[in-house]
């Protein structure tokens, strides 16, 4: 499959690009004009686009899309909403217009019922709104909601659903593996699931 990845240069996104390639897929990186792409596989196609102002046509000739982007922990609420909510929604809309086969959303535990007074309230609300937009888009989707992320590669051993410890950890390597698998696995058809590493 030809798979467009938003957030390809991030800590999870880079791992994801390599996992997609090793799985025989053609990975396409959606990157900002001045992004550092030095860690990406040298053979990947790069498409220029900023999620805060997404150009038309970024999903053209792709089979699937994975949204693995994030505004970052140091950005304010305006940028969080521009990227994690509005950028995600815009990409969903473009994927729908391009008749994409599957849209995979990297979300977060807590996005199902965000607490507006929590430290992560704005971020989780943005993720919630993007998730709901995807669920009502008509696209085949998968929404992955990991617990707190670590920069570890992981072991490939993960837990899903109600058995997840919301105070647990999810290795970025394991998250990347789940995102890559959820593009093609029938188990992920229109599924929303929490995940953690075990």
N, C-alpha and C positions, 0 to 999 in steps of 0.2 A: 504494500500500500504506500501511497504518497501521503505523508502526514505532516501537516503544518504545526509547528510548536511555538506558541507564544510563551515567552520567558525562557527561551533556549539558552541564554547566557547566564542564567541564575545557577545557584548551587544545586538545585534539583534538576533544572533544565539541562545542564551539561551532561549529567549522568544519564538523563533520559535520552538525549540525542545518541549517545553511544549504544544504549540498550536497543533503541529502535534500529540502528544500523546493523547491530549484531544479529537482530532478529530478521534481517532480510528486507527491512522497509527502507523507503527513500525518505529520509528526514529533511524537512525544510524549516529553516530557522527564521522566525519573524523577529527582526532586530531593529533597534533605533539606529539612526544614521551614524552616530559616533560611538556605538557600542564596541566594547572590546570582545572580539570574536576569536581571540587567540587560543582559547581552550576548546573550541568546537572541533569536531572532526574536519579535516581539511577538505573533504569532498562534498560537504553539505551545501545545498543551495541556500542562499540568503535572500530574504525579501525585506526591503526597508519599510518599516511602519512603526509608528508610535501609537500605543494603545490609547493615549490621551487624545489623539486626533488621527484615527485610523483611516488610511486611504482606501478607496474602493478597490475591489479585485484581489485582495490578499489571499483569498481562499481558492482562487481560480485554479482549476485542473488538479486539485488535491482530493483525496478520498476521505480524509479524516482530519480533525483538528484536536489538539490538546492544549488547554489553557493551563499553563504552569507558571504564570506570571504573578507578580505581587509588587505593590508600590514600595515596599520596604518598611522596616520598623521605624525609620527616622523621618518619615514624611508625615505631613499634617493631614487632617481629615479631607481637605479639598482634593489632594492628590490621591488619597486612598479611594475616594469615590470616583475620581476620573479613571483610574486604572482598574481597580478591583470590582467596581460595579459597572460604570458606564463603558469602559473599554471591553470588559467581558461581554456585556450585552451587545455591543456593536459587533463583536466578533461572532457571536451566536447568530445575529441577524444576517451577517454576510455568509456564514456557513449555510444557513437555511436557503438563502438565495442561490448559492452554488450547489445546492442539493448534496451536501456532504453526507457520507454514510454514517458517521459516528462522531459525536462531540464529547470529549472527555474533559471534565472540569476538576481541577485541583482546588478543593475547598478547604474547610477546616472544621474540626470538631467544635461544636458550639454554634455553628451557622444555622442549625435547625431551629434554634430558639434563642436568638441573641439577646443578651442582657445589656440594655443601653447604658447602664451605669457602670459596667465593668471597664477595666483598663483597655480591653480589646473591643469595646462595644461598637465603635465606628467601623472597624475592619470586619467584624463578624456580621454586622448588618449589611455591609456592602457585599460580602460573600453570600449571605442569605438572599439578597435581592437578585444577584446574578444567577444563583442556583434556581430560583423560582422562574426566572425568565427562560432559562434553558429548559426546565421541565415543561413549560407551556409553549415551547417553540415548534413542536411537531417533529423535531430531530430525534433520532436514536441517540441516547445519551448514557453516560456514566458519570457519577459524581462521587469523588473520593474525598473523605473527610478525615485526614490523619490527626492524631494528637500532636503534642509538642514535638517539633522537628529537631533532630540532631544532625551533625555533619558527618555521621558515620556512613560507611558503605552498606552496612547491614548484612544479614545472612540469608535473606530470602524467606525467612520464617516470619509469617505475619498472622494477625488475628483480625477478624472483621465483625462488624455488627454489634449486637448487644453485649457481647463478651469483652468488648474493648474497655480497658481501664482508662478513663478520661484523664487520669493523672499520669499515664504512662508516656512512653517515648516512641517516636517513629523515625527510624534512620532514613536519611534522604535517599540512600541507595535502594532501600526497600520501597519507598514511595515511588521512585522512578520505575522500578520493576512493575509495580502494580499499575501505574499509568500506562506503561507499554502494553501490558497484558490486556488491560481493559478495552483497548481499541478494537480487538478482534474477538475476545471471548464472549460467547453467548451468555455466560453467567452474569455478565455486566449489562445486559440489555435493560435500559431504563432503570438502573439500580442506583440507589444512594446508600453508601456504607461508610461507617467509621472504620479506621484501621490503626493498628499499632504494630510495632516490631515485637517479637517475642524471643 
